[in-house]
Amino acid sequence: MIAVIRYNAGNVLSVMNAIDRLGYDAVLTDDKNVLKSADKVIFPGVGEASYAMEYLHEKGLDDVIRSLKQPFLGICLGMQLMCSSSEEGDTDCLGIFPVRVKLFPKGMGFKVPHVGWNTIECLDDSVYRHTAEGEYVYFVHSYYAPLSEFTSAVTEYGGIRFSASLRKDNFHCLQFHPEKSGKAGDQMLRSFLEET
């Protein structure tokens, strides 16, 4: 069973539709027992960090997420919330990755939020096993995770190189939206869903 975490943030339906398009079934849930028993867990997101963390804490999902051992995929805000903290609302996050999420600097001659297609490189995660270096994927975000020892792909925007993805143990996290990244994104999702 594939569980998609419900936490009152946007973009959940596009992820559910992508999973369905790939021929898999998923359940949208904030039930702790369902998440614990799922074969795979996906944490999608478009939203605001402090509000999302408040919801996770109220439902007791923060501790559950930290304890999961099955393959786990965080997307966009779902990736940022896996970090230790975020400048968005000065939010304490889940702490899976010891990384502080930062706001793109304003007044630097590039638009914030970062919206559009960028290439990814330095691919080092099983979700990329059928992905070529320099593949284009779709980003929508104002905050980013700096490069760290957990960086599993790199991209650049406004002269800033940052983590396009993070990886630690069973946790795979993507800053971009694979469900909106065409065939390349579908292949990444399929690689994750096929992981044992």
C-alpha positions, 0 to 999 in steps of 0.5 A, a space after each residue: 500500500 502507498 500512503 500519501 500524507 494528508 496535512 492540509 497543504 496543497 498539491 496532494 491531488 496532482 501527486 495522487 493523479 500521478 500515482 494513478 497514471 503510473 498504475 498504482 493505488 494510493 490512499 490519502 491519510 493522516 492516520 498514524 497506523 496507516 502510515 506505519 503499515 504502508 509499504 511506501 509513504 509520500 509526503 507532498 506539499 505546497 504550503 507554509 512551513 509553520 502551519 504544516 508543522 503545527 498540523 503534523 504535531 497536532 495529529 502526532 504525525 511528526 514522531 511517526 514520520 521520524 520513526 518510519 523505516 519504509 521507503 519515504 519520498 518528500 516533495 517540495 515543502 515535504 522535503 523542506 519539513 524533513 530538515 532541522 528548521 526553516 527560515 519560513 516562520 522560523 520553524 522547527 521542522 522534523 530534523 531528519 536532515 541537519 540542514 536549515 532551509 533558507 529564503 532566496 535573497 531578494 533584490 539580487 536580480 532574480 525572481 522569488 519564488 523560483 518557478 520553472 524548469 531547471 536541470 539537475 546534476 550530481 545525481 546520487 539516489 536510486 530514484 535517479 537510476 533511469 535519469 540522465 545528468 542534466 535532466 530538466 525538472 519543474 520547481 516552484 519554491 521560495 526556500 531552498 536547502 543548502 548543499 550538504 553531505 545529504 545532497 543527492 542532486 544539485 541545481 542552480 538558481 540566481 547563482 545559488 547552487 542548492 540541493 535539488 534533492 536530499 537522501 538519508 537511509 530510507 528518506 528520499 526528498 525532492 525539492 522539485 515536483 516530479 508529478 509536474 516534470 513530464 516523463 522524467 518525473 514519472 520515471 523518478 516516481 516509478 523508480 521510487 514506487 518500484 523500490 523494495 
